[in-house]
């Protein structure tokens, strides 16, 4: 048997021909460094040995060409690929660049080493069911359990997209005191010399024998680094690490975005190019100008918001049970007008082992940030099954082959969103004396994000209306309807209130005797407050000023809203109506078609809510209007006296 250490390409045995840009690699090309940071830190957290926090070190170093194992052979393999497809421009160009890079006299290499981990079991035996084999030769196969961060078995390809020659060396020293390494280069299928035109499988292994087994000795490429006898762990060497950015702060930014909770809970510590990222250094790093420069406004706001949610004193925290699926921890922080740009207006979704998966849709036009942490429970396990390979979203169609599990997972995720909605809405409806800045108030038609089902109340946006004194608006055109321009009196017949009399026209005072003066409304021009018609009172519609209300857009597409206020005094007959504002000073009728007050259905008369008020009582009105787009409006609160 050939026991020489060299590069070897398995043949495809007249099977499929693999191209350079296969799906496994393409998955991570959009954000190479972000994917690298997420996948490597996640794998290291999963391998923690239970002794201390997982420590991950990212170190850049340079080596001479002659120090890269088998570089001449590897360069020849890349050249074979290029010669095979040099007449196909789509593949020829990247292969030509790889060939040029492979002939350089010096290589930049990135070493990623973890500590306080178990190392990769099975390196000595190359057992097909052990972690070392699955990492180096498996694809779409994972040995990880539901509590692990990764489970798709393709995250390792994030390392290859960060190499300009698609080459990575894996080295490990495991808890069984076994050492070993292997080199892997992701190429494309090409004719193998001496095999009568037979093609390779598009991959090469720097290995110990024809079975492409690991080399059972310590791997030395970074001469400044060596593991001690009790320092178990895994080392990843990316040969030809090619970064166009400030690589240190680029990786730090992605680590903070994805693992803020892990850092805060001391599950993870990283050292990136000599910069320590840990719970003790988070504040200093987040305020560093280098981080702000590399992030850009949106990413930096997301990172800062996560840190604030975990550390600020004014954060509201709550543990919520999601039926039989387990508990989640919810965090929310409101911002005032001065700091409104710090709010994400979204909820960041984090799952055990404390890795960010995604941001929710925009939940509010008010400045706030929120976080949901899913612990190691059934909900975590269900959602893990529908994560995409990049671990950045939940995609339920991944369970199309198991309809029952798909239905259960969607129901659990929907219930989670409902609980988050209730938590956020309750906080935004709570009383506050702080001024707030409604984001994008002039944009009444915000875009919606993909993946939301029609009619799902959990996709909410929030708009709080701070009422001013209600003014009477004059129509700009004779064609537009006048709305209560003179505050005419209305006649009350048989217990039914209406804005119109029997002939369909507003009823005047008609010289009737006025009732006692209304303490809340100044006299009209004639000094009258109301009248009587025999024994029947004529009730006047009186506007109620100074009621602070909060109006919540729950489901814009279906016209569903919530409004909350506290009654300043008793009212036997109270009416709430809406007016939609036009481009100028025009206002238009807006009908309320359904409503409930504090959980009970209420009366709707002529498109307005009718109810009674009790002084000091808090009222939550859930209502639906006949308008399915965002609009500018006034909330009018009146009483009949």
N, C-alpha and C positions, 0 to 999 in steps of 0.2 A: 504493500500500500504506500502511496505517495504521502510522506509526512512533512514535506517541505512547506514552509510558510510562504504563501503567495496568493495572488488574486485568481479566483476561479469563477467561471460562469456556468451555471447549470443550463443544459440544453432544453429546448422546448419540445423535443421529440415530435416534430411536425405538428405541434399544437398551436395555440394562439400566438400571434406576433404582438409584442407590447411596444407601444410608442413611448416617447420621452415624457410627454405630458399625460400621464394616466390619472384617473380620478383621485387616487389616494393622495398624490402630490398636489394636484390642482386645488383640492379642498382648502389648503392653507396658504395659497399664493397671494391672496388678497391682502392679508396683513401678516407677513412672515414673522416679524419680531414679536408681535402681539401673540400669535399662535405659539411661538417658541416659549415665551414667558409662561403662558397659561399651562401648556402641556407638561413642561418640565417641572414646574413647581407643584402642579397637581399630582404627578406621578410620585414625586418625593414625599408629599404629605401622605399619600396612600401607603407608602412603604415605611412609615414611622415605626420605630421599634418599641415605643411606649416609654422610653427613658426620659427624654427631654423634648423640647421643641425641635421640629425638623429644621435643619440648617441647609441652605442651598447657596453655593458659591458660583458666581459667573466671573470668569477670568479670561482676559484676552492676552494672547502671547504670539510671538512670531518665531517661525522655524525655517531653517534652510530647506531647500527642496530635497536634499539627500536624506534628511531626517524623517520624511514622510514614508512609512512602510510601503514598499512596492510601487512607488510613484511612477517609475518608468513603465511598468506593466500596465498600470492604470491608464496612463496617458495613451498607450498603444490601443487599449480597449476603446477609449473615447474616440480615437482616430478611426478605428474600424467602423464605429457607428456613423461617424461623419461621412466616410467614403461610401458607405452603404446608402445614405440618404442625401448626399450633397446636391442632387438635382431636384430635391423637393424643398423649396425655399422655407416653408413653414417650420421644418425640422432642421434644415441645414444651418440656419443662422444661430439658434441657441447651441447646437452641437459645436459649431465653429468657435463660439465664445468659450465653451467649456474646454475645448482643446487648447485654446490660447492660455487659459487660466492654468491648465494642468502643466504647462511648460514654464511657468514662472520660476524664478530662482529662489523666491521666498514666499511663504504662505502665512497669512494671518489665520490663527486658529482660536476658537472659543471653547474653553473648557467649562462644563457645567457639572459640579460635584455636589452630592448630597451627603449629609452626616446625620447621625442618630436615626439611621434607617437600617433595614435588614439586608440590603444588597439584593442581588438577583439570584434567587435559589435555582439550582439545577445547572450551573455553568459547567461543573465537572462532568456531569452525565449527559448533557444536552438532551434531557428528557423532554419530549414533545408536550408534556402537560405542565411543565414548570415555567416560571416567569422569564428566565433567560431565553429560552427557545421561543416563547410566544412574542417577546419583544423583538427579537432579531429575525425571526422567520415567519411569524404569524401575521395575518392580515384580516381584519374583521373578527379576530379572536381575542378574547380577554379573559384573564384569570381573576378579575376584580369583582368584589361583592357590591351590593346595593349601596353600602355606606361609603364607597369610594368615589373620588371625583371623576375618574374616567372609566369608561366601560365599553367603548366601541372598538378598541384594538387598532385604531389607525392614527392615533395622536402622535405616534413616533415620527410620522412623515413631516411634521412641522420642523424637525431638525434639518432634513434634507433641503428644504426650500431656502434655508439660510446659508447653504454652501454653494459657492459658484462652480463647484465640480460635483455637486450632489453626493458628497462623500462624508460618512460619519463613522467614528470608531466608538464602540461600546465596551467599557471595561468595568469589572465589578470585583469587590471583595466582600463576600457574604458572611452571614452569621455562622455558617458551617466552616468558616475559615478557608473557603475555596476562592482562588483567584483565576481570572481568565478574561479574554477579550476577543473581539472579532471586528473586522472592518466591513462596511457595506457601502456600495456605490450604486445609486439608482440611475441606470442608463436606459437604453432602448435595445430591442432585439436586433442582433446583427450576426452575420455568418461567423462561426467559430472555426479558427484555423485548424486544418487537419480533420474536420468532421464532415467532409463531403457536402458542404453547403448547408449543413444543419445550423439553425439559428439558436441564439441564446434566449433566455427568458427575460432579458432586459434588466438583469441585476448581477452584481459581482460581489463575491465575498473574499475578504482577506482572511484566510482560514488555515487550519493545520493539516487538513487531509481532503481526499476526494469527496467525503461526505459533508464538506463545508462546515466542519465542527470548530468550536472556539479554540483559541490558543491558550493553554493553561499556564499562564505566567503573568506577572505584573506588566502592565502596559506603560511605557515611558515615552511621552512625547513632550510634555511640559516639564522641563528639567527642574523647575522650581517647586514641583509638587510631588509628594509621595505620601501614601497612606500609612499610618502607624498600625501596629498589630491589632489594636482594639478599635480602629476607626472603620467600621463597616459602612458600605455604601456603594453608589454607582457613579461612574464618570462618563460623560458624553463629550466627545471631541468632535467639533465641527471644523473640518478642514476647508480652508478658503472661505472663512466667515466674511461676508460682504455686506457692510451696512453703510447706507447713504446718510444716516442720521447720526446724532450723538448717541451712540449705542448704549452707553450707561443709562442715560436718563430716558431713553426710549424704552428700554426694558423695565426700568423702575416704574415708569408711568403705567405700563401694562400690568405689572405685578400689583400695584396699588389699586388699579381699577378692578382687578379680578379677585384679589385676596385681602382686601382691607379688613374684613372681619377676622380672617385667619391671623393677620398680623396683630390686631387688637386683642385677640384672645390668646395670643402667644402660642399658636399652633405652628407658626412659620416665622423664620428669620432668614433674611437673604443678605448676601454681600455681593454687590454688583460693581466690579472694577474698583474695589476698595471702599465703596460706600455702603454702610450698614443700613438696612431697612428693617426696623423692628418696632415694637410697641413704644420703646423708649425714644426712638428717633423720628417717629411719624410726624409730629408737629413741625420739627425743624425742616424735614424734607418737603412737606407739603407747602411750606412757605418759601422754599428755595426758588430763586428766579429761573434756574435751569429747568426745573420741572414745569413751571408756567410757560416757558418758551417752547418746550418740546411738545406740550400737550395741545395747545390751542384752547380756545375759550370753552368749548362744550365739554371736552374730556376733563379739563381741569375743574370745571364746575361739578361734574359728576363725582370726581375723586374727593373734592373738598366737601361735598354734601354727605358722602358716606362717612367721612371722618367726623363731621359735625354731629351726625345722627348717633354715632357711637360714643361721643365725648362731651357734648354740650349739656349744660344743666337744664335747659328749657325744652328738652326733648320729651315727648309723651311716649311712654312705652306700655305695651300690653301683650299678655300671652293669650292666644286665642286657640280654641279647640276646633279642628276641622273634622267634625263628626268622628267616625271610627278610624280616620286616617292619621291622627296624631296632632300635636300642637305645633304652632308657629309663633314666632316672636315678631311683633309689629312695632315699628318706630316711626315717629313723625315729628317734624319740626316746621313751624310756621315762621315766615319772615315778614318784617315790616317793609314799608315802601322804600326806605333808605337802603335796605339790603335785599331787595326783591330779586336782583339778578343772581343771587346765590341759590335760589330755589330751582330744583329741576322740574317741579310740577309732575313728577312721576314717582313710581315705587320701584326700587331696585330689588330684584329677586335673587336671593342667595340661598344655596342649598348646601347641606353637609357634604363634604368637610369644609364648609365655609368658603365656597367659590361662587362668585357672581355668575348667574346664568344670563339674565337679560334685564332690561328696563321695561316697565309696563308702558301702555299707551299713556298719553298725557291725561291726567286725572282732573286737572283744574287749571283755570286761568289765574288763580291766586298763587302767590309765591310760597311754596312749601316743598319739602322733600320727604320721602318716606322709604322705609326698608322693610322687607319681609325675610326672615331667616327661617328656613325649613330645616328642622332637626333630622336626625337619623331615625326615620320612622317609615310607615307604610306610604305616606304621601311622597316622601323623598324617593322611595323605590319605584313608585308608579311613574313619576315625572322623569326619572332617570331613563326609563324605557323609551321616551319620546324625544329625548334631546338629540339635536343634530350632532354630527361628528366634531364640530368645533366647540360644542357645549355653550352655544350662545342663544339657543331658542328651543322651544318645545314644539314639535311637529307631530300632530296626532295621526297623520296618514302613515306614519311608520308602523302603526298597529293595524293596518288594513287587513292583515291576514288573521287577526284575532278580534272580531267585532265586539265581543263581550268585554274584553279588556280595554279596548279603545273607548267604548261607551263609559265604562267605570272611570277611566283616567280623565276623560273630558268632564265628567260630572264632578270629580274631585277637584280638578283645576278650576272649574266654574265656581264651585263652592268657595274655594280659596279666594278668587277674585271678588266674590260677593262680600266675604268677611273683610277684605281689605277696603272695599268700597264703603262699607258701613263704618269702619274705623276712621277713614279719611273724612267722610261726610260729617260724622259726628264732631270731629275736631274743627272742621271749617265752619260748622254751624254754631260752634260755641261762642259765647260772648267775648268780645275783645275791645279794648279801647284804642288799640294800635291802628294807625292808618295802614291800608294795604293798597298795593298797586296791581290792578287787574291787567295781566299780560295780554298784549294784542287786543285790547278792547275794541279797536277799530276794525278788526278782522272778524266779521260775523259768519264767515263760512270756512272754518278750519278744516284742514284735510284730515281724513280718517286713515288709520293704518290697517294693513291687511290682517286677515285672520280673525276678525271680529264677526260674530254671527248677528244677523238682523234681529232686532228686538231684545238684545241682551243688555239688561240694565247695568251690568258690571262695567261696560265701557262708558264711563262718565266723564264729562267735562264740567267744570264748576265755574259759575259766574255769580259773584255776590254783588247785589245792587245796594249801594249806599244811598237811601232816598233823600231827595231835597224837597223843598216846599213845592207842592204841585201847582203848576201854573195852568191857566186856561189858555189853550192854543187856538189861534185863529187860523182858519183854513187859507191856504195860498190860492186856491182856485174855487170857483163856485161849484165845481163838480164834486168837491170833497165834502163829506158829511160833517156837520158841526157836532161837536161832542160836548154836551153839558156846558155850553158856553156861558149861560147865565145862571147856572145852578137852580133851575126851576124846581118848584115843589112838585111832589108826586102824591097821588091820591091812593090811600090804602083801602081796599075793598075786600070784605069777606076773608080777612087774614092773609090775602095774597098781595105781595108787593110787586109793583110794576112801574117802569119808567114812563108808561103811556096810559092815558085814560081810555075810556070806552070808545072814543072816536079815533084812537090811534095817535092823538096829539098830546103833548105835555099839558098837564093841568096847572092853571095859575092859582094865585091865592084868592082871587075873586072877592076881596073885601071881607074875608072871614076873620073872626076874632083870633088874635094870635095866642099861642100857649105861653108858658113861662119862658123867659129868655134862656137861650142855650149858653151855658158857661164856657163852652169850647169853641163857639163860633161867633164872631162879631156880627152885629146887626147888619142887615142888607141896606141898600140905599133908601128904602122906604121905612126903615126902622122896624120891620116885621121879622118874626122868627118862625111863623107857621100860622095855621088857621084850623077852624073846625067847620064841618058841614053837618049841622044839627048835632046829633050825638056821636058822629063819626069823626075821628081826628084825621086831619090831613098831615101826613108825616113828611118832614123835609129831609132831603138827602144832604147830609153834612159830611164834609171831608174831615178826616182825622189826620192831623199833621204830627210829625215828631215821633212816629213809631219806627224804630230801627228794625229793619227786616233783612233777611239774608235769603237770596233767591238762587237755587242750585239747579243747573242744567244737568239732569240725570241721563236722559237719552234724547239727544238732539234730533235724531232721525224720526223718532216717534212722538216728539213733542212732550216729553215727560219732564216735570220739574218738581222741586221741593222748595218750600218757603217756610221760614221759621221766624216767629216774633213773639213778644210778650205783650199782653193786653195792658194798656195804661189805666183803664177804668172799665166798669161794667157797661155792656151794651146789649140790649135785648135783641136788636136786629143789626147785624154787622154785615157789610158787603165788601168783598175784595174783587177788583177787576183789573184787567191789564189793558194797556194801550201800546200799540206798536208805533214807534216813531218813524217818521218819514225823513226825507233828505233835508227838509227845512224845519219849520215849526209845526208841520202837520202831524196829527196823530190819528190812528185808525183803530177801529174796533178789533179786538182779538178775543175770540170766544174760548172760554174754558169748557171742555166737553165732558170731563170726568174729574172727580176730586174725592179725597178722604181727609178727615181732620183727626189727628192723633189716633190713627188706625181705624176710624169708623167713617163710613160713607156719609157724605154731606149733600145738602141741597144745591142744585145748580139752577139758577133762574136767569134767563136771557144771557147765558154765557158768563155769568158771574157767580162766585161762591157766596152763599148765604148761610150765616151761622150766628150764634150768640157768643158774647165774650164775658169772661169773668176776670176782674181786675187781678193782675199779678200772675195769671195763668200763662204758661208757655204753650204755644200752639205750633204744631208741625203740619202744614198742609201739603199733601202730595197731589199734584194735579196734572192734567193733560190738556194741551191746547191744539187747535186745528192748524198748526204751523209746524212744518218739519225741517225748517232751516233756522240757523242762528239769526237773531234779530235784536235791535236795540229797542228797549221797552221801558215803560213806567209802571210801577205797581201802585194802584190807587186804592186806598182804604177809606171806606165811608161808613156812616151809620145813618139809620132812619129814626128820626125823633119827632 
